[in-house]
Amino acid sequence: MSEAAEKLGTMLYLDGVSVAFDGFKAINNLSIIVHPAEMLAIIGPNGAGKTTMMDIITGKTR
């Protein structure tokens, strides 16, 4: 599937997102595509970056 076709009809598209706090990489090169009617779960241990990812999506963290 082409990159343009993958973006068509997507609800959320993140590509290569990285966030660092005082040199600590909370998220490094995150890529995710969520399509309509798709349900995904984000799982991981404490400190894996789940909340930071949600803060990026909502605009709380830039």
Order of alpha helices (4+ residues) and beta strands (2+ residues): alpha-beta-beta-alpha
